[in-house]
Amino acid sequence: MSFYDFNISQAVQQLLPPDKRRNNLYALAKSIIAAPLQWAHDLLFNTYLVGSSDPIYSSGTYNYQDKVIYNKQVYSSLIANNTDIPTTSNWILVSNTFIGVQERVLYNIAKLTFEYALNKEFGTTFRQPNDPVTPTHSDIYISPLAAVPNGFRIGSTEAGSSSIGATIASASIGGTYPFVYLNNFTINVPSAVLTAQTPQAIRSFANNYKAVGLNFTITSY
């Protein structure tokens, strides 16, 4: 039970004065208050919590209260025989994303979780590793890159440190070049998906979940 399971019909009954909780008054209050509020609650809050599995919008005729996903946002039709595209006044924006918050809070930089999130967001196929039926990677998958340090290094071994002499050094010392890893991993995206989605859209989504200080590149295949 959570805030999102709020039952407005029950609340209406509880808020009526005890001497007014007769069946006819309760039925009237429920039809006037509870029915529309419960519809709005379920439409907005339930979609926000669990997300939407409604169909992707395609040109056609939609009935009153039909829901669709359009540009990764969820819309509900406000009229019958609706032939408009979402974003017009004949549709209501239900949620800015079709992925529910209870799922999104679980996303993180862990490779398997990150790949699942990317494939869910961009409508591609996620596959479990070492799947005996389809032993291939997910449509969008992550490959690590070897660490490439840039700048002067001081390590515990000679091999892990930059060299320095009396008058010269193998790299600049100080703030001229920050010590960073240029790219830590690559997000591999099918070329058809990358054509439909701008790299910035993929980068913006990935930036929500990658760890601070990790950098990545996007490539198509």
Backbone as a ProteinNet text record, in pm:
[ID]
protein_1_A
[PRIMARY]
MSFYDFNISQAVQQLLPPDKRRNNLYALAKSIIAAPLQWAHDLLFNTYLVGSSDPIYSSGTYNYQDKVIYNKQVYSSLIANNTDIPTTSNWILVSNTFIGVQERVLYNIAKLTFEYALNKEFGTTFRQPNDPVTPTHSDIYISPLAAVPNGFRIGSTEAGSSSIGATIASASIGGTYPFVYLNNFTINVPSAVLTAQTPQAIRSFANNYKAVGLNFTITSY
[TERTIARY]
84.7	0	88.1	55.2	132	37.1	95.5	18.1	-54.3	6.6	-50	-171.6	-198.1	-313.9	-434.3	-430.5	-535.2	-671.7	-770	-905.4	-994.7	-1032.7	-1108.3	-1252.1	-1310.3	-1447.3	-1453.7	-1356.2	-1352.3	-1332.6	-1246.5	-1220.8	-1347.8	-1424.8	-1549.1	-1644.4	-1655.3	-1743.2	-1695.4	-1565.1	-1509.7	-1525.9	-1524.2	-1534.2	-1677.7	-1774.1	-1913.5	-1943.3	-2019.6	-2060.2	-2135	-2117.3	-2180.4	-2329.8	-2399.5	-2544.7	-2583.8	-2483.2	-2512.1	-2463.9	-2420.7	-2364.6	-2473.3	-2579.8	-2685.5	-2651.2	-2706.5	-2670.3	-2692.8	-2806.3	-2835.9	-2739	-2704.1	-2610	-2468.7	-2432.8	-2301.1	-2289.6	-2394.1	-2392.5	-2382.9	-2453.4	-2447.8	-2308	-2251.1	-2117.6	-2012.5	-2027.5	-1931.5	-1937.3	-2057.8	-2069.5	-2018.5	-2037.9	-1996.1	-1847.5	-1796.8	-1659	-1565.1	-1604.1	-1509.4	-1477.4	-1579.5	-1556.4	-1455.8	-1476.5	-1378.8	-1242.2	-1238.7	-1109.6	-1032.8	-1104.4	-1036.9	-981.4	-1056.5	-1007.7	-879.5	-879.5	-760.8	-644.3	-672.3	-567.8	-503.6	-587.6	-535.1	-459.9	-512.9	-449.3	-310.9	-300.4	-175.2	-79.5	-126.5	-35.7	4.8	-88.4	-51.6	46.5	25.8	119.8	255.5	256.4	382.3	455	379.9	442.1	491.6	402.4	438	471.4	448.8	478.7	363.6	391.1	287.3	334.6	246.6	272.6	176.1	122.4	28.1	99.6	24.4	88.1	152.2	252.7	312.9	210.3	202	103.7	131.2	24.3	29.3	-95.9	-85.8	-197.5	-322.8	-433.7	-558	-662.9	-767.1	-877.1	-872.9	-881.6	-873.7	-1001.3	-1037.6	-1156.9	-1125.8	-1230.9	-1217.2	-1142.1	-1041.1	-957.2	-857.4	-846.8	-738.9	-605.2	-506.8	-374.3	-272.7	-176.3	-70.4	61.8	169.5	302.8	348.4	385.3	426.4	551	661.3	789.5	827.3	802.3	836.2	752.1	649.3	557.1	420.8	344.5	216	103.7	11.7	-102.8	-231.6	-339.8	-472.7	-569.3	-652.2	-747.6	-861	-896.4	-1003.5	-1136.8	-1136	-1259.2	-1269.9	-1389.1	-1409.5	-1374.2	-1344.5	-1310.2	-1198	-1098.2	-985.4	-886.1	-868.5	-772.4	-652.1	-649.2	-536.8	-412.8	-297.5	-176.5	-170.4	-108.3	-91	-18.7	-36.8	12.2	-93.9	-203.4	-311.3	-402.4	-498.6	-588.5	-684.1	-688.4	-774.8	-707	-584.7	-511.7	-464.4	-450	-392.2	-259.4	-157.7	-27.8	-36.4	-17.3	-28	105.6	212.6	344.6	450.8	560	670.3	755.7	734.7	809.5	719.9	742	659.4	715.5	831.5	891.6	854.3	796.5	750.6	864.3	834.3	937.5	987.4	902.3	948.5	1050.7	1050.7	1154.5	1277.1	1255.1	1367.5	1460	1403.7	1489	1585.3	1561.7	1649.9	1763.8	1757.5	1862	1991.4	2103.9	2233.9	2338.9	2465.4	2574.8	2617.8	2566.4	2600.8	2570.3	2662.8	2655.9	2524.1	2481.8	2360.2	2238	2231.3	2119.3	2118.1	2236.9	2249.9	2206.1	2245.3	2204.7	2053	1996.3	1850.8	1781.5	1828.2	1765.9	1774.5	1889.2	1907.3	1815.6	1807.3	1721.3	1573.3	1535.9	1396.4	1361.5	1449.5	1422.3	1410	1492.7	1496.7	1430.5	1352.4	1267.9	1341.3	1458.2	1535.4	1530.5	1597	1585.9	1700	1663.3	1761.9	1772	1893.4	1915.1	2003.5	1967.5	2051	2183.5	2292.4	2421.6	2422.2	2494.6	2508.4	2374.4	2281.7	2151.9	2173.1	2140.1	2166.4	2080.3	1967.1	1879.7	1931.3	1960.2	2014.4	2142.5	2252.5	2378.1	2448	2378.3	2435.6	2409.3	2475.5	2455.3	2322.2	2282.3	2161.3	2179.5	2068.6	2078.6	2166.8	2140.2	2230	2313	2443.3	2528.1	2649	2713.8	2824.7	2953	3058	3188.6	3288	3367.6	3462.5	3579.5	3639.1	3758.9	3874.1	3991	4107.7	4130.2	4166.5	4191.2	4306.9	4285.6	4389.7	4412.6	4511.4	4534.8	4598.4	4568	4623.8	4676.3	4804.5	4862.2	4972	5030.7	5140.2	5088.3	5152.6	5106.6	5213.2	5167.4	5253.9	5192.2	5260.2	5208.5	5302.6	5266.5	5348.2	5461.4	5456.5	5563.2	5615.5	5733.5	5792.5	5709.6	5655.9	5576.1	5447.7	5397.4	5274	5292.8	5414	5441.2	5505.3	5482.7	5551	5696.4	5783.5	5925.3	5955.1	6050.9	6090.7	6242.2	6303.9	6448.5	6481.5	6606.4	6649.7	6587.3	6566.7	6514.6	6393.9	6360.6	6249.2	6161.5	6039.7	5947.6	5871.3	5820.5	5749.2	5611.3	5561.5	5432.8	5435	5344.4	5341.3	5302.2	5367.1	5336.6	5254.4	5141.8	5057.1	4921.2	4858.7	4720.7	4702.4	4811	4796.4	4706.9	4730.1	4648.2	4584	4453.6	4391	4410.2	4422.7	4436.8	4297.2	4259	4126.5	4139.3	4039.4	4027.8	3941	3995.2	3927.1	3791.1	3787.5	3660.8	3674	3573.2	3577.3	3501.3	3400.4	3324.3	3257.8	3212.5	3142.8	3000.8	2904.4	2766.7	2749.6	2729.3	2715	2567	2531.3	2390.3	2371.9	2266.6	2240.2	2226.9	2280	2282.4	2142.5	2043.6	1906.6	1851.9	1886.7	1840.7	1911	2039.8	2114.3	2069.1	2019.5	1965.8	1835	1751.7	1623.3	1639.3	1742.1	1767.3	1898.3	1899.4	2023.3	2117.2	2247.7	2341.4	2317.2	2271.3	2246.6	2133.1	2032.5	1922.6	1973.8	2059.9	2117.5	2209.7	2288.3	2380.4	2303.9	2197.4	2119.1	2059.6	2009.6	1953.6	2063.4	2174.7	2282.9	2340.9	2346.1	2402.9	2322.3	2195.9	2113.5	2159	2229.7	2257.7	2406.5	2490.3	2632.4	2691.7	2797.6	2864	2939.4	2942.8	3016.2	3164.2	3223.9	3365.2	3388.9	3285.6	3299.5	3255.8	3334	3305.2	3281.4	3207.4	3176.6	3165.7	3171.7	3150.8	3036.4	2973.6	2862.9	2904.3	2883.5	2920.1	2810.1	2798.9	2697.3	2762.2	2681	2731.2	2625.5
-119.2	0	123.9	220.4	344.1	460	578.5	698.7	684.8	611.4	600.7	508.3	433.9	345.5	414.1	544.6	621.5	595.2	557	527	646	720.7	844.3	814.1	706.2	669.5	645.7	577.1	551	680.8	770.5	897.9	984.6	982.7	1060.5	1012.8	882.7	828.7	869	864.5	898.3	1046.9	1131.2	1275.5	1324.7	1243.6	1282	1283.4	1380.1	1376.9	1247.4	1191.5	1062.4	1057.2	1169.1	1166.2	1180.7	1201.3	1215.3	1093.4	990.4	874.8	774.9	827.2	741.3	701.8	592	535.6	633	705.3	795.9	913.6	970.3	1082.3	1036.4	918	865.3	840.1	784.6	759.3	889.3	993.2	1123.1	1183.7	1183.7	1240.5	1163.8	1031.7	950.8	980.1	998.1	1024.6	1163.4	1259.4	1397.5	1418.1	1360.8	1389	1272.5	1154.3	1042.9	994	979.2	920.8	1001	1132.7	1206.6	1217.6	1233.8	1245.4	1113.5	1001.9	872.1	848.2	888.7	874.4	955.5	1080.6	1164.9	1109.1	1061.7	1004	883	789.8	669.2	701.6	796.3	832.6	891.8	986.8	1059.9	988.1	955.4	900.9	757.2	673.9	536.3	530.7	615.3	619.3	668.2	768.7	819.7	712	630.6	529.7	409.9	347	220.2	235.1	353.3	371.5	327.5	319	287.8	180.3	84.8	-16.5	1.8	122.5	151.9	151.7	138.7	129.6	261.4	248.3	365	427.6	559.7	627.2	600.4	571.9	564.4	632.7	684.8	759.3	672.6	726.7	651.6	723	650.6	705.8	646.3	732.7	688.1	724.8	637.9	659.5	747.2	790.9	869	787.1	847.1	789.8	686.6	667.3	582.8	649	567.7	620.4	569.1	654.9	619.8	677.5	624	677.7	750.1	875	957.7	1035	1014.4	1076.9	1048.3	922.6	873.6	936.7	1012.4	1070.5	1001	1002.9	934.1	1036.8	1011.3	1099.1	1018.7	1088.2	1026.8	1110.7	1042.5	1112.4	1170.9	1295.4	1364.4	1359.1	1306.9	1301.3	1165.8	1135.2	1016.7	1050.1	947.6	964	1065.2	1052.7	1146.9	1107.1	1192.8	1166.4	1260.9	1348.5	1441.8	1367	1427.2	1374.3	1425	1351.3	1402.9	1537.2	1611.6	1750.3	1852.2	1809.1	1904.1	1909.8	2001.5	2019	1902.1	1810.1	1693	1579.4	1604.5	1507.4	1574.5	1494.5	1543.9	1472.6	1549.9	1491.4	1427.5	1297.8	1224.6	1220.8	1195	1183.3	1218.7	1278.7	1315.1	1195.8	1083.1	962.3	841	739.9	619	519.6	548.5	459.8	511.2	425.1	465.8	497.2	580	622.4	506.2	407.7	296.7	210.1	216.8	148.3	236.7	364.5	454.4	470.3	462.8	478.6	361.7	251.8	135.5	140.3	232.9	241.1	293.8	238.8	285.3	251.3	273.9	257.5	112.5	20	-121.6	-163.3	-229.6	-253.5	-316.9	-423.1	-493	-403.7	-334.4	-244.5	-128.8	-75.2	38.1	-1.4	-120.8	-167.7	-188	-242.7	-259.9	-125.3	-24.7	107.6	169.7	159.7	217.5	150.8	18.1	-52.6	-24.9	-9.9	22.7	161.9	257.1	395.1	410	339.7	361.6	249.5	165.4	69.8	-42.6	-78.3	-188.5	-309.3	-416.4	-543.1	-561.3	-586.8	-621.7	-773.2	-824.8	-969	-998.2	-1100.6	-1143.4	-1197.7	-1175	-1228.3	-1380.6	-1437.8	-1583.8	-1655	-1590.2	-1652.2	-1767.1	-1892.4	-2004.7	-2001.6	-1931.3	-1925.2	-1821.4	-1702.6	-1596.3	-1544.6	-1615.7	-1580.6	-1460.4	-1348.5	-1226.2	-1114.3	-1003.4	-889.3	-820.4	-730.3	-651.1	-560.9	-509.5	-420.3	-299.7	-237.2	-132.4	-194.1	-192.8	-256.4	-168.8	-198.5	-117.9	-199.8	-139.7	-204.1	-112.4	-168.2	-84.3	-41.2	67.8	116.8	116.9	85.5	88.5	230.8	242.3	374	442.4	565.1	642.6	770	769.7	889.2	1000.8	1121.4	1237.8	1331.7	1361.6	1448.9	1378.2	1446.6	1394	1297.8	1179	1076.3	1046.3	1027.9	981.1	854.6	743.1	615.3	549.4	427.1	354.9	277.6	266.8	197.4	286.9	257	337.1	328.1	207.5	190.1	271.3	299.2	374	521.2	572.6	713.7	777.8	907.9	983	1003.8	1013.8	1034.9	1183.8	1215.4	1354.6	1360.1	1455.4	1473	1608.3	1645.9	1772.1	1891.5	1881.1	1994.7	1961	1834	1795.6	1692.4	1676.2	1574.1	1515.9	1394.3	1329	1389.5	1466.9	1534.1	1660.9	1751.8	1878	1855.4	1927.5	1918.8	2041.5	2018.5	2131	2119.7	2231.3	2232.3	2248.8	2244.4	2263.4	2156.8	2031.7	1921.4	1852.3	1850.5	1783	1633.1	1567.7	1423.2	1361.7	1314	1255	1131.6	1046.1	938.9	991.3	992	1056.2	992.2	859.9	788	655	622.1	498.8	384.1	416.1	309.9	365.3	272.7	306.8	252.8	335.2	288.7	256.1	129.8	83.2	77.7	148.2	164.9	120.3	42.3	7.4	133.2	127.7	246.4	299.2	209.6	254.9	333	291.2	361.6	495.9	497.8	622.3	722.5	672.8	763	825.9	745	796.1	882	852.2	926.6	1004.2	1127.3	1203.6	1154.2	1160.2	1122.2	1200.1	1324.9	1404.7	1346.1	1288.8	1226.7	1107.9	1028.3	913.5	961.2	1062.9	1115.9	1176.4	1247.9	1309.8	1203.8	1095.4	989	920.2	889.1	819.4	903.6	1034.6	1122.7	1120.6	1079.2	1072.4	962.3	862.2	743.3	708.8	764.2	732.7	797.9	738.2	793.2	921.2	1014.7	1139.3	1106.4	1169.4	1146.9	1043.2	965.7	869.1	933.9	911.1	966.5	852.9	880.9	777.1	834.6	746.8	783.1	698.7	744.8	673.7	637.7	512.7	470	380.7	376.6	292.8	167.7	68.3	-54.7	-111.3
0	0	0	-84.2	-91.1	-117.4	-121.1	-151	-284	-377.9	-511.5	-515.7	-407.6	-402	-338.6	-326.9	-258.9	-322	-238.2	-284.6	-252.3	-355.6	-333.6	-293.3	-343.6	-303.5	-153.8	-101.1	42.6	120	66.7	134	137.6	27.7	24	133.1	148.5	251.8	392.1	413.6	544.7	576	472	494	510.2	472.9	493.2	644.5	692.3	833.3	863.1	982.4	1015.3	987	1013.1	991.9	845.3	757.3	613.8	534.6	603.3	532.9	493.7	440.2	388.1	244.8	201.4	71.2	-43.5	-40	-150.9	-154.8	-37.7	-33.8	-70.6	-23.7	-57.7	-208.3	-268.5	-413	-491.4	-445	-512.2	-501.1	-380.3	-360.7	-440.4	-445.1	-518.9	-668	-723.2	-867.1	-903.9	-811.9	-841.3	-816.7	-707.3	-664.6	-692.6	-644.7	-646.8	-787.2	-871.6	-1003.8	-1086.3	-1103.9	-1185.3	-1119.6	-986	-917.8	-920.6	-905.8	-911.8	-1051.2	-1153	-1291	-1309.9	-1263.7	-1278.7	-1197.4	-1076.3	-991.5	-1059	-1104.4	-1167.4	-1295.6	-1371.8	-1498.6	-1475.8	-1384.6	-1365.8	-1271.7	-1151.3	-1051.6	-1082.3	-1127.4	-1158.7	-1274.7	-1374.7	-1486.6	-1439.7	-1353.4	-1298.7	-1219.2	-1145.4	-1060	-1140.3	-1217.5	-1281.8	-1429.6	-1488	-1628.8	-1717.9	-1845.1	-1943.2	-2039.6	-2066.2	-2169.2	-2286.1	-2296.3	-2404.6	-2539.4	-2649	-2781.3	-2824.1	-2908.4	-2971.5	-3065.4	-3063.3	-3148.7	-3296.2	-3368.6	-3514.5	-3567.4	-3685	-3743.3	-3747.6	-3699.4	-3697.1	-3614	-3576.3	-3497.2	-3357.4	-3256.2	-3117.1	-3043	-2949.4	-2869.3	-2748.9	-2683.3	-2560.7	-2455.1	-2394.9	-2289.9	-2340.1	-2471.1	-2523.3	-2490.3	-2449.6	-2418.9	-2520.6	-2553.9	-2647.9	-2597.3	-2651.7	-2625.8	-2752.3	-2736.3	-2849.3	-2808.5	-2882.6	-2847.8	-2702.4	-2659.9	-2525.6	-2415.6	-2452.3	-2356.3	-2367.6	-2259.8	-2256.3	-2269.6	-2362.5	-2385.7	-2375.7	-2336.7	-2331.3	-2414.1	-2492.3	-2579	-2495.8	-2525.9	-2454.1	-2527.4	-2648.7	-2727.6	-2796.8	-2843.6	-2926.5	-3071.7	-3149.6	-3291.7	-3309.9	-3229.2	-3230.1	-3338.8	-3437.3	-3544.5	-3538.4	-3437.4	-3423	-3373.5	-3399.8	-3338.4	-3194.4	-3104.5	-2968.4	-2971.7	-2868.4	-2848.7	-2886.6	-2951.7	-2977.8	-2855.2	-2856.3	-2742.3	-2723.6	-2819.9	-2805.7	-2729.6	-2683.5	-2603	-2474.2	-2368	-2243.8	-2220.5	-2184.5	-2152.6	-2014.6	-2009.3	-1883.3	-1810.5	-1884.7	-1822.8	-1925.3	-1877	-1966.1	-2005.9	-1942.5	-1977.1	-1959	-2041.1	-2032	-1930.9	-1874.7	-1774.5	-1635.6	-1553.9	-1422.2	-1327	-1227.3	-1133.7	-1048.8	-1017.5	-935.5	-1009.8	-1141.5	-1218.7	-1235.1	-1263.3	-1288.8	-1168.7	-1047.1	-929.2	-912.5	-983.4	-974.1	-1075.4	-1169.9	-1272	-1209.5	-1254.1	-1208	-1312.9	-1278.2	-1374	-1390.3	-1308.9	-1325.5	-1469.8	-1533.7	-1677.8	-1720.9	-1653.2	-1694.5	-1676.5	-1564.2	-1538.3	-1636.8	-1664.3	-1756	-1896.6	-1940.9	-2073	-2079.1	-1972.6	-1969.4	-1983.7	-1907.8	-1911	-2049.7	-2113.4	-2246.2	-2348.5	-2343.1	-2438.2	-2411.7	-2284.8	-2251.7	-2304.7	-2283.8	-2323.9	-2474.5	-2550.3	-2695.1	-2775.5	-2707.3	-2776.8	-2845.4	-2796.3	-2854.2	-2761.3	-2799	-2727.2	-2628.3	-2503.5	-2401	-2392.1	-2382.1	-2370.9	-2250.4	-2177.1	-2065.8	-2118.2	-2046.4	-2093.6	-2091.6	-2188.7	-2197.9	-2211.3	-2277.1	-2303.1	-2402.2	-2365.5	-2456.7	-2582.6	-2576.9	-2694.7	-2793.2	-2743.9	-2829.3	-2765.4	-2782.9	-2714.1	-2776.9	-2777.8	-2831.5	-2732.3	-2754.8	-2667.3	-2697.4	-2610.2	-2632.1	-2753.2	-2806.2	-2922	-2890	-2776.2	-2727.2	-2616.1	-2632.8	-2532.3	-2502.4	-2392.2	-2343.2	-2350.1	-2399.9	-2399.6	-2328.6	-2237.9	-2163.2	-2250.6	-2214	-2281.1	-2180.8	-2230	-2142.8	-2092.9	-1967.2	-1910.1	-1981.8	-2025	-2093.3	-2013.3	-1926.5	-1845	-1925.9	-1893.1	-1960.2	-1852.2	-1853.9	-1752.2	-1674.3	-1584.3	-1504.2	-1398.8	-1387.1	-1295.1	-1190.2	-1069.2	-962.1	-906.5	-921.4	-875.3	-777	-734.9	-637.5	-703.6	-836.9	-909.5	-1020.4	-1066.8	-1174.1	-1301.6	-1328.8	-1450.8	-1446.3	-1326.8	-1314.7	-1294.2	-1313.3	-1289.4	-1411.4	-1425.4	-1529.6	-1487.2	-1586.2	-1555.9	-1541.4	-1458.4	-1437	-1416.2	-1482.9	-1469.5	-1409.6	-1420.7	-1361.8	-1432.2	-1562.8	-1638.8	-1725.3	-1739.6	-1826	-1754.6	-1805.4	-1756	-1874.1	-1856.5	-1967	-1991.6	-1898.2	-1913.4	-1830.4	-1864.2	-1791.5	-1646.2	-1557.3	-1415.3	-1377.9	-1308.1	-1270.5	-1335.2	-1357.8	-1403.4	-1551.9	-1630.4	-1774.7	-1835.7	-1794.1	-1842.4	-1722.7	-1712.6	-1598.3	-1607.6	-1494.7	-1492.7	-1500.2	-1616.7	-1636.5	-1722.8	-1718.3	-1815.3	-1928.9	-2048.2	-2158.8	-2185.2	-2199.5	-2213.2	-2142	-2062.8	-1985.9	-2051.1	-2132	-2197.4	-2322.4	-2406.8	-2531.2	-2525.8	-2564.1	-2581.9	-2729.6	-2759.8	-2897.5	-2934.4	-3040.6	-3077.5	-3223	-3252.3	-3392.7	-3478	-3598.7	-3684.5	-3711.7	-3725.5	-3751.1	-3632.1	-3512.6	-3392.4	-3380.5	-3410.2	-3399.8	-3505.3	-3618	-3719.8	-3672.1	-3604.7	-3555.9	-3431.4	-3351.3	-3228.3	-3243.6	-3203.1	-3208.4	-3099	-3123.1	-3016.4	-2887.5	-2899.7	-2780.7	-2697.3	-2761.2	-2687	-2606.6	-2667.3	-2596.9	-2485.5	-2514	-2411.8	-2293.9	-2322.8	-2215.5	-2122.7	-2181.1	-2098	-2018	-2083.3	-2013.6	-1901.6	-1920.5	-1817.8	-1688.2	-1696.2	-1575.3	-1480.7	-1533.4	-1453.2	-1444	-1527.5	-1518.3	-1394.1	-1344.4	-1226.7	-1263.9	-1171.3	-1192.7	-1214.6	-1314.6	-1343.7	-1450.9	-1487.8	-1595.8	-1726.6	-1828.6	-1960.8	-2058.6	-2163.9	-2260.2	-2399.4	-2494.8	-2634.9	-2689.8	-2796.8	-2859.7	-3001.1	-3037.7	-3172.8	-3228.6	-3360.2	-3425.4	-3482	-3504.5	-3566.8	-3660.7
[MASK]
+++++++++++++++++++++++++++++++++++++++++++++++++++++++++++++++++++++++++++++++++++++++++++++++++++++++++++++++++++++++++++++++++++++++++++++++++++++++++++++++++++++++++++++++++++++++++++++++++++++++++++++++++++++++++++++

